[in-house]
Amino acid sequence: MASSYEDIPLTPTTDIGDLKKRIKYRLGWPQLKLEIQHDQIVEQIKYAIRWYYKFATGTSSYKQWLLFWLIPGQKWYTLPDEVITVTDYSLDTSLSGINTLFTLENYLWNYGFLNFFDIQRGQFSLLSYHLVLDYIETLKRYVTGKYHYQYVEWRKQLYVEPSPDSTQLSMIECVTKVPEDYMYSSLWIEDYAAARCKLIIGEIRSKFSGALLPGLGSPLNGPEMKSEARAEIEILEKRLRSEESEGFPIIIG
């Protein structure tokens, strides 16, 4: 799983031309003439990539924080096309320090939760330290910030309520697609695109069942090829959902 932008190499290891050639090799080219056009192979590769993006979220995407400006009077903000969903956001809570009245820190300090170094009373321990950290993170979820964020997937936009009253910087955590160029080295995409190309060739050859392949003296195997392709596609789609996928939690605040 690509967990951050830094995990992605600077340049892809292959391109769509290399992938197209590998698929043709797997189908018997150049020894056999393939009844499929260049654009058809490319379309099957694109189709495989769309499936991979949809179901293999954890391996075809990564998390990153996006900064953007909240504009006075504007509620809708268009996000980059590569963004799949929004998983977290910066919270504008009152967490600001123990010396400020009516804050979470001040409350916790007064009740002894944050006084880790009061060793004389025996309150400090690593266990209590981590428990308080978890407690603070939980409280953040219950303390509402100034703005409410909601990502509307079909619009590829972030909705902010209420309308901002001033220009200020905001931050959201997104699941972002790995660039398509990096998908060309995926074995699943190669297998799936090759199976779909085989299905197309099988459909075409089925119309000429019984004819002989030029120079080989063997009949066209259209129906058998279609059957093999459908079985491969079914196996690959099951593998995509069970082995290739690893999703991220979705949070709407």
N, C-alpha and C positions, 0 to 999 in steps of 0.2 A: 504494500500500500504506500502510495506517495503521500506522506503526511504533511509536507510543506513544500513551498516553492523551491527551496534550496536543494531538495532531493531530485529535482528534474535536471538532467544533463543539458548543457548549453545547446547542443545540436542533436537532432534525431539520428538514430543508427541506421535508418533505411528511408526510402521514399516510396511513393505509390508506384513508380515505374518498376522498382525492384520487386515489390509485392506482386504486381500484375504478372511479371515474368515467372516468379515462383509458382503462382497458381497455374499458369499455362504449362509449365514443366510437369506439374502433378497430374494434369489431365492428358498428358501424352504428347504434347507439342515439343519439338518440331517433327517427330516421327509421324504423328497423326495430325490430320487437318481438323481443327476445332471449328465447329459451326457456331461461333460466337464472336461478336464484334468487340473492338476495344472499349467502346462506350458502355457496353453491357457488363464487361468485367469491372470497370470502374464503378458502375452503379451498384453492383453487388458488394463491392468493398465498402462503399459509402453506407449501404444498408446495414452491413455487419457492424460498422462503427456506431451507427445510431442505436442498435440493439445493445452494444457494449456500454455506451454511455448511460442507457436507461437502467440496466440491471446490474452492471459491475461498478457501482458508485464508488466503492472504496478503492478500486485499483485504477479507475479511469479519471479520478479527480483528486484534488488536494484542498486542504484548508488554508485560507489566508485572511488577513485582516485588511479591509478596505477603508480608507479615509475619504470622506466627502464633506462638502460644506452644506449645512442647513441654511436655506435661503428664506428670509422673512416672507410670510404669506404663501409659501409653496409646500404642498403636502405630498406630492408624488415626485419620486426621484428614480430616473432610469438607470439601471445597473448594466454593466457590460454583458454582452451576449454570452460570454463564457460562464457566467454565474449560473449554477444549478439551483441552489437554494441558500437561504440565510439560516445559520445555526446559532448565532449569538450576537450580541450587540453591547455597546458600552452603556453602562447604567449611570444615569445622573442622580446618584443617591446622596444622602447627607453624610457619607463617611468622610470625615475631614480631620479628626484628631480628638484626643481626650480632653483638650483644654477648651473645647467649644461646647457650650451647653446644648442640650437637646439633640445630641448626635448619638449614634450607636456606640462609638468608642467610649464616649463619656459615660453612657449608661453601663456598659460592660466593665469599665474601670471601677466605677463606684461600687459595683457588686462583687468586685474581686476577680472577675474573669480574666482581665488583661494584666493583672499584677503578677507576672511570671517570676519576677526576680525577688519577691518578698520571701527569701529563703528562711528567715527567722520563724515565720509562721508555717513553714513547710508546705507552701502552696505550689511551688514550682516543680514541674516534671515534664518530660518530653511528651508523655501521653496527654496531659492537660493542654499543652501547647497545640498539638495537632487537633485535639477536640475543639478548641476554640477557633482555630482556623476554619474547620469545617462548619462550625456554628455561624461564623461571620458570613461565609459564602451562602449559607441557607437564608440568613436574614436579608441578604442583598436581594434575593428573589421576592421577598415580601414587602420590601420598601420600594414603592413605586417611584420611578424617575419622573422627570419633567415631561418626557415624550414617550409615546407608545409606538413601537415599531411593528409593522406587519409586512411580510414579503408576499406579493401577489404574483404567483408563478406564471400564469398565462399572460400577464402584462409585462413580465420582466422588470417590475418596478417595486420600489419600497414605498410604503405608505406611512407617513408620520403624522401623528395626532397628539396634541393640537397643532395648528399651524404655527411654525416657529415665529417668534417675535423679534429675533435678531439673527445676524449672521454668526454662525459658530461651527466649529469643527466637530464632526461626529464619526463614529467608528463602528463597523459591523464585521462579524466573522462570517465568511462565505465558504461554501463548497464550490470550487471552480473546476471546470473541465480541464484536463490535461490537453494541450494543443493536439489537434487531429493528426499532425505529422508524426507524433510519437506513437500513434495507434498502429502504424504500418508494421511495426516489429512484433505485434502481439500474435502469438501462435493461435489463440482462439479466433481472432479475426481472420487470419489466413485460412484456417480450417473451415470456418463458416462460409466465407466468400467462395472458397473452392467448391464446397458442397452445393451452394446455390448455382454456381456456374455449371456444375455437373448436371444439375436438375434441368437447366435451360437446354443444354446440349442433348440430354436425354429426351426432352420434349420434342426437339427438332428431329432427332434421329428416329423417334417413334413413328413419325409420319412417313418414313421411308423404310419401314420394317421389312427385312428380307433382302434389301439391297446389299451389295458388296462394297467393302472399303477399297478404294483405289490402291492397287499394288499389293494388297494383303490377302485377298481372296477369302476374307471372313465377313459374315453378315453384320450389319449394324445392330448394335445391342441397346437400342433406345429404351425399351421397357425395363430391362434389367438395370440400366444406368439410372433411370428415374427412381426405381425402388431403392437402390443403394444410396442415392442422394437424399431421399426423404428420411431413411433410417439414420443417416449421419446428421442431418439437420435436427432431428428430434433429440438425439443424444447430446449434441452440442448445446441446444437450448436448455436442456436439463442441467448440463454442467455449468452453464452460465449462471443460472439461478442458485445453484448449490455451492459451487467451488470458486467461481470468479468474483462473486459479489461480497461486499463488506460495507454496509451502509453507515451513515453518520446520523446521530440523533437530530431531530428537527425541533427547534425552539422558537416559539413566537411570543414576544413580550408585549 
